[in-house]
């Protein structure tokens, strides 16, 4: 028998049923109104709204997106949507977006059943919204089916020591959340959850975006200039690996990329400071029209422990998952030593295939 923590919060079915009953008619009205807008979207943008960001978009943002009338405005909105969630708005690299799609890919890998992708499952949804639980009790198998208990030390807006129970009554591997957690309204909205009329919402979001975009610059501006000028240098030796794309939704595919730098590039030169050497990494990805769609930045070694062990390491790795749409891209990678000014570059092209091509 699973022992329950006395101070834990366990979401119980009766309270969930009452909460659902109170808002059912209101939700039906909202869904009907949204459906009349959603059906006019092209498949690409419909999938983005109903799959890619289904669990993280606020109702204000959703309504604002549905009222846009051109694809150019929708593309701009999507760019701003991710930038609003960027934990480091001064950088073009967006770790929130990267983590979101990593979670979706993980959910698809571990929670998919037959023709249903893992992101649609209850466990996948909770994983995407809340991340890896702090503990998972192994399956408890009985007459009533299999059970998993996910424990979180803290969930924003819900409390501490939260336990979520998933059951599989038919032992089919398809787990259902026994009790639905109540997601706090405005959790993914960055104006303190203020309720806005739609027209006002669009203006507020645009004003926020203008202020944020005005201060957003790459951390490694010197490396960006090298990439833009397409300068070829090999002062710093490195290798890059682009792994087979991982299909996440019909809209987005994650392309795993690894940049590998040999330990020899971190060796001290006689007469230089004894301070550990760190190399800066800049990667810029552009579509076929030359528009920059993703920017990645990082530093190697990534941790103090890696730096301390540099003499025994063979190589250091910077790994990223790049969310991209179907299409052709140009990739520019620049690795630089900020002390010596040495730089290494690599330029390549890649094609992200459509889902049907990937599955063949």
C-alpha positions in Angstrom: 0.0 0.0 0.0 1.3 3.5 -0.8 1.8 5.6 2.2 0.4 9.1 1.9 2.3 12.2 3.1 0.1 13.9 5.7 0.9 17.4 4.4 0.5 16.5 0.8 -2.2 17.9 -1.5 -4.2 15.3 -3.2 -6.7 16.5 -5.8 -10.0 14.6 -5.2 -12.7 13.7 -7.8 -15.7 15.3 -6.1 -14.3 18.8 -6.0 -13.2 18.4 -9.6 -16.7 17.4 -10.6 -18.2 20.5 -8.9 -15.7 22.8 -10.5 -16.4 21.3 -13.9 -20.1 21.7 -13.5 -19.9 25.3 -12.6 -18.0 26.3 -15.8 -19.3 23.8 -18.3 -21.8 26.0 -20.0 -19.4 28.9 -20.1 -16.6 26.7 -21.6 -19.1 25.4 -24.3 -19.8 28.9 -25.4 -16.2 29.9 -25.6 -15.4 26.7 -27.5 -18.2 27.3 -30.0 -17.0 30.9 -30.6 -13.4 29.8 -31.1 -14.4 26.9 -33.4 -15.9 29.4 -35.9 -12.5 31.2 -36.1 -10.3 28.1 -36.0 -11.9 26.5 -39.0 -10.8 29.4 -41.2 -7.1 29.0 -40.3 -4.8 27.2 -42.7 -3.7 23.8 -41.5 -0.3 25.0 -40.5 -1.6 27.7 -38.1 -4.5 25.5 -36.9 -2.1 22.8 -35.8 0.2 25.3 -34.0 -2.8 26.6 -32.1 -4.5 23.3 -31.3 -1.4 21.1 -30.9 1.9 22.9 -30.4 0.8 25.4 -27.8 -2.5 23.9 -26.7 -1.5 23.6 -23.1 0.5 26.8 -22.6 -1.3 29.6 -24.5 -3.5 31.9 -22.5 -7.1 32.6 -23.4 -6.2 36.3 -24.2 -3.4 35.2 -26.6 -5.6 32.6 -28.2 -8.4 35.1 -28.9 -5.9 37.6 -30.2 -4.3 35.0 -32.6 -7.8 34.0 -33.9 -8.6 37.6 -34.9 -5.5 38.1 -37.0 -6.2 38.3 -40.7 -2.9 37.6 -42.5 -0.2 34.9 -42.3 2.4 37.6 -41.9 0.7 38.8 -38.7 0.3 35.2 -37.5 4.1 34.5 -38.1 4.9 37.7 -36.2 2.5 36.7 -33.4 4.2 33.2 -33.1 7.6 34.8 -32.8 6.4 37.2 -30.1 4.6 34.4 -28.3 7.8 32.6 -27.7 9.8 35.7 -26.9 7.4 36.7 -24.2 8.3 33.4 -22.5 12.0 33.8 -22.9 13.6 33.6 -19.5 16.4 35.7 -20.8 14.8 38.4 -22.9 18.2 39.9 -23.6 19.2 36.9 -25.6 17.7 35.5 -28.8 18.1 31.9 -27.6 14.9 30.8 -26.0 15.3 28.0 -23.5 11.6 28.0 -22.7 10.7 27.1 -26.3 13.5 24.5 -26.4 12.3 22.9 -23.2 8.7 22.9 -24.3 9.4 20.9 -27.5 11.8 18.6 -25.6 9.0 17.7 -23.3 6.6 17.1 -26.3 9.2 14.9 -27.9 9.7 13.0 -24.6 6.0 12.5 -24.2 5.7 11.2 -27.8 8.5 8.7 -27.1 7.3 7.4 -23.8 3.6 7.8 -23.7 2.3 7.1 -27.2 -0.2 4.4 -27.7 -1.0 3.0 -31.2 -2.1 5.9 -33.4 -2.4 8.4 -30.5 0.8 10.5 -30.0 2.1 10.8 -26.4 1.5 14.5 -26.1 -2.3 13.9 -26.3 -2.2 11.4 -23.4 -2.9 12.4 -19.8 0.7 11.6 -18.7 2.1 13.5 -21.7 0.0 16.5 -21.0 1.0 16.7 -17.3 4.6 16.2 -18.3 4.5 19.0 -20.8 2.8 21.4 -18.5 4.7 20.6 -15.3 7.9 18.7 -16.3 9.5 15.7 -14.8 7.9 14.7 -11.4 10.2 14.6 -8.4 9.2 11.0 -7.8 7.1 8.3 -9.5 5.8 5.3 -7.5 6.1 2.1 -9.6 3.0 0.5 -11.0 0.7 -0.9 -8.5 -1.2 -3.8 -10.2 -4.5 -5.1 -8.9 -8.0 -6.1 -9.8 -8.8 -2.5 -10.5 -5.9 -2.1 -12.9 -2.5 -0.6 -12.9 -1.7 2.6 -11.1 1.1 5.2 -11.1 1.5 8.0 -8.6 3.4 11.1 -9.7 4.7 13.3 -6.8 5.7 17.0 -7.2 7.3 18.9 -4.3 5.7 22.1 -5.6 3.4 23.1 -8.5 2.8 26.8 -9.1 -0.7 27.9 -8.2 -1.6 24.5 -6.6 0.8 24.1 -3.7 3.4 21.8 -2.1 3.6 18.0 -2.1 1.1 17.4 -4.9 0.3 13.9 -5.9 -1.3 13.0 -9.2 -2.7 9.5 -9.7 -2.9 7.7 -13.1 -4.8 4.5 -13.6 -4.9 1.9 -16.3 -8.0 -0.2 -15.6 -7.5 -2.5 -18.6 -3.8 -3.1 -18.2 -3.4 -1.7 -21.8 -0.6 0.8 -21.0 -3.0 3.7 -21.5 -3.1 5.6 -18.2 -5.7 8.1 -17.4 -5.5 10.9 -14.8 -7.8 10.0 -12.0 -8.3 13.6 -11.0 -7.8 16.6 -13.2 -5.5 19.3 -11.7 -6.9 22.9 -11.8 -4.4 24.9 -13.9 -4.2 28.5 -12.5 -5.6 31.0 -14.9 -2.9 33.2 -16.4 -0.1 30.9 -15.6 1.5 31.4 -19.0 0.4 35.0 -19.4 2.9 37.7 -18.6 0.8 40.6 -17.5 -0.1 39.2 -14.1 -3.1 37.5 -15.6 -5.0 40.7 -16.2 -8.4 40.1 -18.0 -8.5 42.1 -21.2 -10.9 42.6 -24.0 -9.6 41.1 -27.2 -8.8 44.3 -29.0 -7.1 45.7 -25.9 -5.2 42.4 -25.5 -3.7 42.7 -29.0 -2.5 46.2 -28.3 -1.1 45.4 -24.9 0.8 42.4 -26.3 2.1 44.5 -29.2 3.3 47.2 -26.8 5.1 44.6 -24.6 6.7 43.0 -27.6 8.0 46.3 -29.0 9.6 47.0 -25.6 11.2 43.6 -25.4 12.4 43.4 -29.0 14.1 46.8 -28.6 16.5 45.4 -26.0 16.9 41.9 -27.4 20.5 41.3 -28.7 22.6 38.2 -28.9 25.0 37.7 -26.1 27.9 37.0 -28.5 27.5 39.9 -30.9 31.0 39.4 -32.2 30.3 35.8 -33.2 27.0 36.9 -34.8 28.8 39.4 -37.0 31.2 36.6 -38.2 28.2 34.4 -39.1 26.4 37.2 -40.9 29.5 38.0 -43.0 30.0 34.3 -43.7 33.6 34.5 -42.7 35.5 31.1 -42.9 38.0 30.5 -40.0 39.5 27.4 -38.5 41.5 28.9 -35.5 39.2 26.8 -33.2 38.6 23.2 -34.2 35.2 21.7 -33.6 32.7 19.2 -35.1 28.9 19.4 -35.4 26.3 16.6 -35.7 22.8 17.0 -36.9 20.7 14.0 -35.9 17.6 12.7 -37.7 14.6 15.0 -37.0 12.1 14.0 -34.3 8.5 14.6 -35.4 6.6 16.4 -32.6 3.4 17.7 -34.2 2.3 18.3 -37.7 3.6 21.9 -37.3 7.0 21.3 -35.6 9.9 18.9 -35.8 12.8 18.9 -33.3 16.3 18.6 -34.9 18.9 17.5 -32.3 22.2 19.2 -32.8 25.5 18.5 -31.0 28.6 20.7 -31.2 31.8 18.9 -30.1 35.0 20.7 -29.2 38.1 18.6 -28.4 39.8 19.1 -25.1 43.0 20.3 -26.8 41.2 23.6 -27.6 41.0 24.3 -23.8 44.7 23.8 -23.1 46.6 26.8 -21.7 49.2 28.5 -23.9 52.5 29.3 -22.2 52.6 32.8 -20.8 48.8 33.1 -20.6 46.6 33.4 -17.5 45.9 30.3 -15.5 42.2 31.0 -15.6 40.1 28.2 -17.1 39.4 28.6 -20.8 35.8 29.0 -21.9 34.7 29.0 -25.5 31.5 30.8 -26.7 29.2 29.1 -29.2 26.8 30.9 -31.5 24.5 29.2 -34.0 22.1 31.0 -36.4 19.5 29.2 -38.5 17.8 30.9 -41.4 15.0 29.8 -43.8 15.3 29.9 -47.5 14.2 33.6 -47.6 17.1 34.5 -45.3 14.9 35.1 -42.3 16.5 34.1 -39.0 14.2 31.5 -37.3 16.4 30.2 -34.5 19.5 31.5 -32.6 21.4 29.3 -30.2 24.1 30.4 -27.8 26.1 28.7 -25.1 29.5 28.4 -23.4 31.8 25.4 -23.1 32.5 23.9 -20.7 28.9 24.3 -19.5 29.7 23.7 -15.8 32.4 24.2 -13.2 32.8 20.5 -12.8 33.4 20.1 -16.6 36.0 22.8 -16.4 37.8 21.2 -13.5 38.0 17.9 -15.4 39.1 19.3 -18.7 42.5 17.6 -18.6 40.9 14.1 -18.5 38.1 14.8 -21.0 38.4 14.0 -24.7 35.8 16.4 -25.9 33.2 18.8 -24.6 29.6 18.8 -26.0 26.9 21.4 -26.4 23.6 19.8 -27.2 20.4 21.5 -28.3 17.1 20.5 -29.7 16.1 22.9 -32.5 12.3 23.2 -33.1 11.7 23.8 -36.9 9.0 23.6 -39.4 9.2 21.6 -42.7 11.5 23.3 -45.1 15.1 24.1 -46.1 17.5 25.9 -43.8 21.0 27.4 -43.7 23.0 26.9 -40.6 25.9 29.0 -39.4 28.0 27.9 -36.4 30.7 30.0 -34.9 32.9 29.0 -31.9 35.1 31.7 -30.4 37.8 32.1 -27.7 36.9 35.5 -26.1 40.4 35.9 -24.7 42.6 35.2 -27.7 40.0 36.1 -30.3 40.5 32.8 -32.2 37.4 31.7 -34.1 36.2 28.5 -35.9 33.3 28.5 -38.3 31.1 26.0 -40.1 28.3 26.6 -42.6 25.9 24.0 -43.9 22.3 23.4 -45.2 19.7 21.0 -44.0 16.2 20.0 -45.1 13.5 19.2 -42.5 11.1 16.7 -44.2 7.4 16.6 -43.8 5.8 14.0 -41.5 4.9 11.6 -44.4 8.5 11.6 -45.6 9.8 10.9 -42.2 7.6 7.9 -41.6 8.5 6.1 -44.8 
